[in-house]
Amino acid sequence: MKKIEFVKPVYNLKDLPKDDLPAIVLCGRSNVGKSSFINSLFNTKIAQTSSSPGKTKSLNYYLAEGNFYIVDLPGFGFAKVSKKERDSWRELIEKYFAINQNIKLVIHLIDSRHEPMPLDVEFNSFLRTTDVAYIVLLSKADKLKQSEMAAAKKIVKEYFPEILMNQNCFFYSSVKGTGKKEVTRMLSSLFQT
């Protein structure tokens, strides 16, 4: 993965790009590391990272390798935004999945240091009602010791029984590059980049 450019933020679904390029969709709670994931995957600083969760309020479209989009969805579950705002985000995301036929893969990022949040569980249930392929990335893996990684594997399996480590679930570290090879291989096989 070498080439990526920011296309535009989408606040309203009528403003989605009009072409039919396939999309990889990134989702997860606020501050889970979606922007860091984009930056590490492409060795760039194109995606804005923030220490204040809830910064991404739009669907951010990036054109990758000139032939597919990476779409960074707004983070969910951040306490400091109003319930109305959280509900509007949820509605935006559900409608987005309903109208977008070009989603090839959803990457659901979960912070490996913590148990999945109720909204992670809810989102996973939602994904299983769709026909979209998805994987789980356990982010911030560089912050775990070996024993903590073993515990994290066990916990994620309890929450999501369909998860198979190193098949549809991977540890990922934007700092150390853990999991980057596996994700790159997966995307390359989807798009023959």
Accessible surface in RSA format (square Angstrom, percent):
REM  Atomic radii and reference values for relative SASA: ProtOr
REM  Chains: A
REM  Algorithm: Lee & Richards
REM  Probe-radius: 1.40
REM  Slices: 20
REM RES _ NUM      All-atoms   Total-Side   Main-Chain    Non-polar    All polar
REM                ABS   REL    ABS   REL    ABS   REL    ABS   REL    ABS   REL
RES MET A   1    32.44  16.8   1.30   0.9  31.15  74.2   2.92   2.5  29.52  39.1
RES LYS A   2   182.72  89.1 157.14  96.4  25.58  60.9 110.56  99.5  72.15  76.9
RES LYS A   3   118.81  58.0 115.67  71.0   3.13   7.5  76.28  68.7  42.52  45.3
RES ILE A   4    23.36  13.3   3.65   2.7  19.72  47.5   3.70   2.7  19.66  53.4
RES GLU A   5    85.25  48.9  84.38  63.8   0.87   2.1  25.64  49.6  59.62  48.7
RES PHE A   6    90.88  45.5  69.22  42.9  21.66  56.4  69.22  42.0  21.66  62.0
RES VAL A   7    61.83  40.7  34.22  31.0  27.60  66.5  38.39  33.4  23.44  63.6
RES LYS A   8    68.27  33.3  67.36  41.3   0.90   2.2  40.29  36.3  27.98  29.8
RES PRO A   9    56.35  41.1  46.59  42.5   9.76  35.5  46.59  38.5   9.76  60.6
RES VAL A  10     0.25   0.2   0.00   0.0   0.25   0.6   0.25   0.2   0.00   0.0
RES TYR A  11   149.42  69.8 127.04  72.3  22.38  58.2  91.54  68.8  57.88  71.4
RES ASN A  12    71.61  49.4  68.57  66.3   3.04   7.3  14.24  34.3  57.37  55.5
RES LEU A  13    27.71  15.4  20.06  14.3   7.65  19.2  20.41  14.3   7.30  19.6
RES LYS A  14   147.97  72.2 126.38  77.5  21.59  51.4 104.74  94.3  43.23  46.0
RES ASP A  15    57.55  40.3  54.12  53.9   3.43   8.1  15.75  37.1  41.81  41.7
RES LEU A  16    24.02  13.4  22.65  16.2   1.36   3.4  22.65  15.9   1.36   3.7
RES PRO A  17    27.52  20.1   8.36   7.6  19.17  69.7  14.07  11.6  13.46  83.6
RES LYS A  18   174.27  85.0 140.89  86.4  33.38  79.5 127.13 114.4  47.13  50.2
RES ASP A  19    71.08  49.8  51.17  50.9  19.91  47.1  40.51  95.3  30.57  30.5
RES ASP A  20   120.63  84.5 101.12 100.6  19.51  46.1  32.53  76.6  88.10  87.9
RES LEU A  21    51.46  28.7  47.77  34.2   3.69   9.3  48.17  33.8   3.28   8.8
RES PRO A  22    27.18  19.8  26.40  24.1   0.79   2.9  27.18  22.4   0.00   0.0
RES ALA A  23     1.72   1.6   1.72   2.7   0.00   0.0   1.72   2.4   0.00   0.0
RES ILE A  24     0.39   0.2   0.39   0.3   0.00   0.0   0.39   0.3   0.00   0.0
RES VAL A  25     0.00   0.0   0.00   0.0   0.00   0.0   0.00   0.0   0.00   0.0
RES LEU A  26     0.00   0.0   0.00   0.0   0.00   0.0   0.00   0.0   0.00   0.0
RES CYS A  27     1.27   1.0   1.27   1.4   0.00   0.0   1.27   3.2   0.00   0.0
RES GLY A  28     0.05   0.1   0.00   N/A   0.05   0.1   0.00   0.0   0.05   0.1
RES ARG A  29    46.65  19.6  46.54  23.7   0.11   0.3  10.23  14.0  36.42  22.1
RES SER A  30     7.39   6.2   2.92   3.9   4.47  10.3   5.33  11.4   2.05   2.9
RES ASN A  31    63.51  43.8  44.65  43.1  18.86  45.4  10.02  24.1  53.49  51.7
RES VAL A  32     0.98   0.6   0.16   0.1   0.82   2.0   0.16   0.1   0.82   2.2
RES GLY A  33    18.74  23.1   0.00   N/A  18.74  23.1  15.08  41.4   3.66   8.2
RES LYS A  34    15.63   7.6  12.24   7.5   3.39   8.1   3.06   2.8  12.57  13.4
RES SER A  35    17.43  14.7  15.12  20.2   2.30   5.3   4.93  10.5  12.50  17.5
RES SER A  36    39.63  33.5  36.40  48.6   3.23   7.4  15.22  32.4  24.41  34.2
RES PHE A  37     1.01   0.5   1.01   0.6   0.00   0.0   1.01   0.6   0.00   0.0
RES ILE A  38     0.00   0.0   0.00   0.0   0.00   0.0   0.00   0.0   0.00   0.0
RES ASN A  39    19.99  13.8  18.52  17.9   1.48   3.6  11.09  26.7   8.90   8.6
RES SER A  40    18.49  15.6   8.26  11.0  10.23  23.6  17.56  37.4   0.93   1.3
RES LEU A  41     0.72   0.4   0.00   0.0   0.72   1.8   0.00   0.0   0.72   1.9
RES PHE A  42     6.62   3.3   0.03   0.0   6.58  17.1   0.03   0.0   6.58  18.8
RES ASN A  43   119.49  82.4  85.25  82.4  34.25  82.5  35.02  84.3  84.47  81.6
RES THR A  44    47.28  33.6  31.11  31.5  16.17  38.5  19.12  25.7  28.16  42.6
RES LYS A  45   179.77  87.7 163.75 100.5  16.02  38.1 112.66 101.4  67.10  71.5
RES ILE A  46    48.24  27.5  28.13  21.0  20.12  48.5  36.63  26.4  11.61  31.5
RES ALA A  47     2.96   2.7   0.08   0.1   2.88   6.6   0.12   0.2   2.84   7.5
RES GLN A  48   132.99  74.4 119.21  87.1  13.77  32.8  46.79  99.6  86.19  65.4
RES THR A  49    80.08  57.0  55.15  55.9  24.93  59.4  24.91  33.5  55.17  83.4
RES SER A  50    36.55  30.9  11.73  15.7  24.82  57.2  15.06  32.1  21.49  30.1
RES SER A  51   111.23  94.0  82.47 110.1  28.76  66.2  54.60 116.3  56.63  79.3
RES SER A  52    67.33  56.9  63.83  85.2   3.50   8.1  45.70  97.3  21.63  30.3
RES PRO A  53    40.00  29.2  29.62  27.0  10.39  37.8  32.49  26.8   7.51  46.7
RES GLY A  54     8.02   9.9   0.00   N/A   8.02   9.9   2.87   7.9   5.14  11.5
RES LYS A  55   126.83  61.9 102.23  62.7  24.59  58.6  57.56  51.8  69.27  73.8
RES THR A  56    27.82  19.8  19.74  20.0   8.08  19.3   7.97  10.7  19.86  30.0
RES LYS A  57    93.33  45.5  83.17  51.0  10.16  24.2  41.31  37.2  52.02  55.4
RES SER A  58     4.58   3.9   4.52   6.0   0.06   0.1   0.00   0.0   4.58   6.4
RES LEU A  59     0.00   0.0   0.00   0.0   0.00   0.0   0.00   0.0   0.00   0.0
RES ASN A  60    23.00  15.9  23.00  22.2   0.00   0.0   0.00   0.0  23.00  22.2
RES TYR A  61     6.87   3.2   6.87   3.9   0.00   0.0   2.80   2.1   4.07   5.0
RES TYR A  62     8.44   3.9   8.44   4.8   0.00   0.0   0.11   0.1   8.32  10.3
RES LEU A  63    36.45  20.3  35.12  25.1   1.33   3.3  35.12  24.7   1.33   3.6
RES ALA A  64     0.00   0.0   0.00   0.0   0.00   0.0   0.00   0.0   0.00   0.0
RES GLU A  65    46.21  26.5  26.57  20.1  19.65  46.8   4.86   9.4  41.36  33.8
RES GLY A  66    36.53  45.1   0.00   N/A  36.53  45.1  12.04  33.0  24.49  54.9
RES ASN A  67    57.66  39.8  54.77  52.9   2.89   7.0  26.64  64.1  31.02  30.0
RES PHE A  68     0.00   0.0   0.00   0.0   0.00   0.0   0.00   0.0   0.00   0.0
RES TYR A  69    13.46   6.3  13.46   7.7   0.00   0.0   5.05   3.8   8.40  10.4
RES ILE A  70     0.52   0.3   0.52   0.4   0.00   0.0   0.52   0.4   0.00   0.0
RES VAL A  71     0.00   0.0   0.00   0.0   0.00   0.0   0.00   0.0   0.00   0.0
RES ASP A  72     1.12   0.8   1.12   1.1   0.00   0.0   0.00   0.0   1.12   1.1
RES LEU A  73     0.08   0.0   0.08   0.1   0.00   0.0   0.08   0.1   0.00   0.0
RES PRO A  74     0.66   0.5   0.00   0.0   0.66   2.4   0.00   0.0   0.66   4.1
RES GLY A  75     3.00   3.7   0.00   N/A   3.00   3.7   1.41   3.9   1.59   3.6
RES PHE A  76    22.46  11.2  21.75  13.5   0.71   1.9  22.29  13.5   0.17   0.5
RES GLY A  77    21.95  27.1   0.00   N/A  21.95  27.1   3.32   9.1  18.63  41.7
RES PHE A  78    39.00  19.5  36.29  22.5   2.70   7.0  39.00  23.6   0.00   0.0
RES ALA A  79    88.57  81.4  63.14  97.4  25.44  57.9  68.17  96.0  20.41  54.1
RES LYS A  80   181.15  88.4 144.00  88.4  37.15  88.4  95.11  85.6  86.04  91.7
RES VAL A  81    18.61  12.2  11.06  10.0   7.55  18.2  14.85  12.9   3.76  10.2
RES SER A  82    65.81  55.6  49.63  66.2  16.18  37.3  53.16 113.2  12.66  17.7
RES LYS A  83   138.69  67.7 131.42  80.6   7.28  17.3 102.54  92.3  36.15  38.5
RES LYS A  84   172.29  84.0 164.03 100.6   8.25  19.6 112.45 101.2  59.83  63.7
RES GLU A  85    52.02  29.9  47.77  36.1   4.24  10.1  21.95  42.5  30.07  24.5
RES ARG A  86    76.15  32.0  71.38  36.4   4.77  11.4  14.12  19.3  62.03  37.6
RES ASP A  87    54.97  38.5  50.65  50.4   4.32  10.2  26.57  62.5  28.40  28.3
RES SER A  88    56.60  47.8  49.09  65.5   7.50  17.3  40.72  86.7  15.88  22.2
RES TRP A  89    14.86   6.0  14.74   7.1   0.13   0.3  10.21   5.4   4.65   7.5
RES ARG A  90    95.34  40.0  90.63  46.2   4.71  11.2  38.43  52.5  56.91  34.5
RES GLU A  91    91.01  52.3  88.38  66.9   2.63   6.3  32.93  63.7  58.08  47.4
RES LEU A  92    26.45  14.7  22.51  16.1   3.94   9.9  25.98  18.2   0.47   1.3
RES ILE A  93    11.61   6.6  11.61   8.6   0.00   0.0  11.61   8.4   0.00   0.0
RES GLU A  94    81.58  46.8  77.58  58.7   4.01   9.5  20.17  39.0  61.42  50.1
RES LYS A  95   107.19  52.3 105.72  64.9   1.46   3.5  67.30  60.6  39.89  42.5
RES TYR A  96     0.00   0.0   0.00   0.0   0.00   0.0   0.00   0.0   0.00   0.0
RES PHE A  97    17.34   8.7   3.28   2.0  14.06  36.6   3.47   2.1  13.87  39.7
RES ALA A  98    74.80  68.8  44.46  68.6  30.34  69.0  56.69  79.8  18.11  48.0
RES ILE A  99    96.51  54.9  72.85  54.3  23.67  57.0  77.53  55.8  18.99  51.5
RES ASN A 100    22.10  15.2  11.01  10.6  11.09  26.7   6.53  15.7  15.57  15.0
RES GLN A 101   152.12  85.1 119.04  87.0  33.09  78.8  61.10 130.0  91.03  69.0
RES ASN A 102    42.70  29.4  40.25  38.9   2.44   5.9   4.13   9.9  38.57  37.3
RES ILE A 103    17.60  10.0   1.21   0.9  16.39  39.5   1.21   0.9  16.39  44.5
RES LYS A 104   102.80  50.2  92.37  56.7  10.44  24.8  39.86  35.9  62.94  67.0
RES LEU A 105     8.58   4.8   8.58   6.1   0.00   0.0   8.58   6.0   0.00   0.0
RES VAL A 106     0.00   0.0   0.00   0.0   0.00   0.0   0.00   0.0   0.00   0.0
RES ILE A 107     0.34   0.2   0.34   0.3   0.00   0.0   0.34   0.2   0.00   0.0
RES HIS A 108     0.05   0.0   0.05   0.0   0.00   0.0   0.00   0.0   0.05   0.1
RES LEU A 109     0.67   0.4   0.63   0.4   0.05   0.1   0.63   0.4   0.05   0.1
RES ILE A 110     4.67   2.7   3.91   2.9   0.77   1.9   4.67   3.4   0.00   0.0
RES ASP A 111     2.90   2.0   1.45   1.4   1.46   3.4   1.45   3.4   1.46   1.5
RES SER A 112     7.97   6.7   0.00   0.0   7.97  18.4   1.76   3.8   6.21   8.7
RES ARG A 113    95.95  40.3  66.44  33.9  29.51  70.3  22.20  30.3  73.75  44.7
RES HIS A 114   103.88  56.8  89.88  62.5  14.00  35.8  68.50  70.6  35.38  41.2
RES GLU A 115    97.83  56.2  83.93  63.5  13.90  33.1  28.87  55.8  68.97  56.3
RES PRO A 116     9.16   6.7   2.57   2.3   6.59  24.0   2.75   2.3   6.41  39.8
RES MET A 117    53.44  27.7  50.27  33.3   3.17   7.5  45.78  38.9   7.66  10.1
RES PRO A 118   112.09  81.7 102.52  93.5   9.57  34.8 108.36  89.5   3.74  23.2
RES LEU A 119    34.34  19.1  33.15  23.7   1.19   3.0  33.15  23.3   1.19   3.2
RES ASP A 120     2.71   1.9   2.71   2.7   0.00   0.0   0.00   0.0   2.71   2.7
RES VAL A 121    51.15  33.7  51.07  46.2   0.08   0.2  51.07  44.4   0.08   0.2
RES GLU A 122    83.49  47.9  76.83  58.1   6.66  15.9  42.99  83.2  40.50  33.1
RES PHE A 123    16.99   8.5  13.88   8.6   3.11   8.1  16.74  10.2   0.24   0.7
RES ASN A 124     0.66   0.5   0.66   0.6   0.00   0.0   0.03   0.1   0.64   0.6
RES SER A 125    48.52  41.0  45.81  61.1   2.71   6.2  31.46  67.0  17.07  23.9
RES PHE A 126    49.54  24.8  44.24  27.4   5.30  13.8  49.06  29.7   0.48   1.4
RES LEU A 127     0.65   0.4   0.00   0.0   0.65   1.6   0.00   0.0   0.65   1.8
RES ARG A 128   128.71  54.0  98.61  50.3  30.10  71.7  34.26  46.8  94.45  57.2
RES THR A 129   111.72  79.5  72.23  73.2  39.49  94.1  72.61  97.5  39.11  59.1
RES THR A 130    36.68  26.1  17.47  17.7  19.21  45.8  24.28  32.6  12.40  18.7
RES ASP A 131   156.38 109.5 117.42 116.9  38.96  92.1  42.18  99.3 114.21 113.9
RES VAL A 132    29.62  19.5  20.10  18.2   9.52  22.9  22.83  19.8   6.79  18.4
RES ALA A 133    58.19  53.5  44.45  68.6  13.74  31.3  55.17  77.7   3.03   8.0
RES TYR A 134    33.72  15.7  22.41  12.7  11.32  29.5  20.15  15.1  13.57  16.7
RES ILE A 135     6.38   3.6   6.30   4.7   0.08   0.2   6.38   4.6   0.00   0.0
RES VAL A 136     0.01   0.0   0.01   0.0   0.00   0.0   0.01   0.0   0.00   0.0
RES LEU A 137     0.00   0.0   0.00   0.0   0.00   0.0   0.00   0.0   0.00   0.0
RES LEU A 138     3.87   2.2   3.87   2.8   0.00   0.0   3.87   2.7   0.00   0.0
RES SER A 139     5.12   4.3   5.12   6.8   0.00   0.0   5.12  10.9   0.00   0.0
RES LYS A 140    45.18  22.0  40.15  24.6   5.03  12.0  23.04  20.7  22.14  23.6
RES ALA A 141     4.56   4.2   0.93   1.4   3.63   8.3   1.21   1.7   3.34   8.9
RES ASP A 142    37.10  26.0  13.19  13.1  23.91  56.5   6.71  15.8  30.39  30.3
RES LYS A 143   116.20  56.7  84.99  52.2  31.21  74.3  47.15  42.4  69.05  73.6
RES LEU A 144    27.06  15.1   8.70   6.2  18.36  46.2  10.11   7.1  16.95  45.6
RES LYS A 145   148.60  72.5 140.62  86.3   7.99  19.0  97.65  87.9  50.96  54.3
RES GLN A 146   146.85  82.1 137.96 100.8   8.89  21.2  65.45 139.3  81.40  61.7
RES SER A 147    81.73  69.1  65.20  87.0  16.53  38.1  56.06 119.4  25.67  36.0
RES GLU A 148    73.71  42.3  68.65  51.9   5.06  12.0  28.37  54.9  45.34  37.0
RES MET A 149    35.04  18.1  35.04  23.2   0.00   0.0  26.27  22.3   8.77  11.6
RES ALA A 150    60.32  55.5  51.26  79.1   9.05  20.6  54.00  76.0   6.32  16.7
RES ALA A 151    49.02  45.1  42.08  64.9   6.93  15.8  48.39  68.1   0.63   1.7
RES ALA A 152    11.11  10.2   4.91   7.6   6.20  14.1   8.94  12.6   2.17   5.7
RES LYS A 153    87.74  42.8  85.28  52.3   2.46   5.9  32.58  29.3  55.16  58.8
RES LYS A 154   140.82  68.7 133.89  82.2   6.93  16.5  83.71  75.3  57.11  60.8
RES ILE A 155    52.21  29.7  52.21  38.9   0.00   0.0  52.21  37.6   0.00   0.0
RES VAL A 156     3.20   2.1   3.20   2.9   0.00   0.0   3.20   2.8   0.00   0.0
RES LYS A 157    87.60  42.7  84.54  51.9   3.07   7.3  76.73  69.1  10.87  11.6
RES GLU A 158   119.40  68.5  88.23  66.8  31.17  74.2  47.82  92.5  71.58  58.4
RES TYR A 159    77.87  36.4  59.72  34.0  18.15  47.2  41.09  30.9  36.77  45.3
RES PHE A 160     0.62   0.3   0.62   0.4   0.00   0.0   0.62   0.4   0.00   0.0
RES PRO A 161    92.74  67.6  81.77  74.5  10.97  39.9  82.39  68.0  10.34  64.3
RES GLU A 162    57.71  33.1  38.95  29.5  18.76  44.7  48.80  94.4   8.91   7.3
RES ILE A 163     0.77   0.4   0.77   0.6   0.00   0.0   0.77   0.6   0.00   0.0
RES LEU A 164    87.17  48.5  85.09  60.9   2.08   5.2  87.17  61.2   0.00   0.0
RES MET A 165    47.07  24.4  28.42  18.8  18.65  44.4  28.42  24.2  18.65  24.7
RES ASN A 166   106.47  73.4  87.70  84.8  18.76  45.2  25.64  61.7  80.83  78.1
RES GLN A 167   120.49  67.4 103.54  75.7  16.95  40.4  36.12  76.9  84.37  64.0
RES ASN A 168    34.48  23.8  34.48  33.3   0.00   0.0  13.22  31.8  21.26  20.5
RES CYS A 169     0.00   0.0   0.00   0.0   0.00   0.0   0.00   0.0   0.00   0.0
RES PHE A 170     9.58   4.8   9.53   5.9   0.05   0.1   9.58   5.8   0.00   0.0
RES PHE A 171    17.45   8.7  12.83   7.9   4.62  12.0  12.83   7.8   4.62  13.2
RES TYR A 172     1.99   0.9   1.99   1.1   0.00   0.0   1.94   1.5   0.05   0.1
RES SER A 173     0.00   0.0   0.00   0.0   0.00   0.0   0.00   0.0   0.00   0.0
RES SER A 174    39.80  33.6  18.87  25.2  20.94  48.2  13.79  29.4  26.01  36.4
RES VAL A 175   119.72  78.8  86.92  78.7  32.80  79.0  92.72  80.6  27.00  73.2
RES LYS A 176   152.12  74.2 114.80  70.4  37.32  88.9  75.83  68.3  76.28  81.3
RES GLY A 177    29.65  36.6   0.00   N/A  29.65  36.6  18.13  49.7  11.53  25.8
RES THR A 178    55.37  39.4  45.57  46.2   9.80  23.4  39.12  52.5  16.25  24.6
RES GLY A 179     9.42  11.6   0.00   N/A   9.42  11.6   2.87   7.9   6.55  14.7
RES LYS A 180    51.58  25.2  51.58  31.6   0.00   0.0  36.40  32.8  15.18  16.2
RES LYS A 181   140.05  68.3 131.04  80.4   9.01  21.5  79.56  71.6  60.49  64.4
RES GLU A 182    55.08  31.6  51.78  39.2   3.30   7.8  13.98  27.0  41.10  33.6
RES VAL A 183     0.50   0.3   0.50   0.5   0.00   0.0   0.50   0.4   0.00   0.0
RES THR A 184    33.62  23.9  33.62  34.1   0.00   0.0  31.49  42.3   2.13   3.2
RES ARG A 185   143.59  60.3 137.33  70.0   6.25  14.9  71.26  97.4  72.33  43.8
RES MET A 186    44.64  23.1  38.53  25.5   6.11  14.5  42.16  35.8   2.47   3.3
RES LEU A 187     0.52   0.3   0.52   0.4   0.00   0.0   0.52   0.4   0.00   0.0
RES SER A 188    31.84  26.9  29.76  39.7   2.08   4.8  20.97  44.7  10.87  15.2
RES SER A 189    74.79  63.2  54.80  73.1  19.99  46.0  48.97 104.3  25.83  36.2
RES LEU A 190    71.11  39.6  47.32  33.9  23.79  59.8  50.30  35.3  20.81  56.0
RES PHE A 191    21.47  10.7   9.24   5.7  12.23  31.8  13.13   8.0   8.34  23.9
RES GLN A 192   148.02  82.8 117.43  85.8  30.59  72.8  65.18 138.7  82.83  62.8
RES THR A 193    72.98  51.9   9.48   9.6  63.50 151.3  40.73  54.7  32.24  48.7
END  Absolute sums over single chains surface
CHAIN  1 A     9867.3       8001.5       1865.8       5483.7       4383.5
END  Absolute sums over all chains
TOTAL          9867.3       8001.5       1865.8       5483.7       4383.5
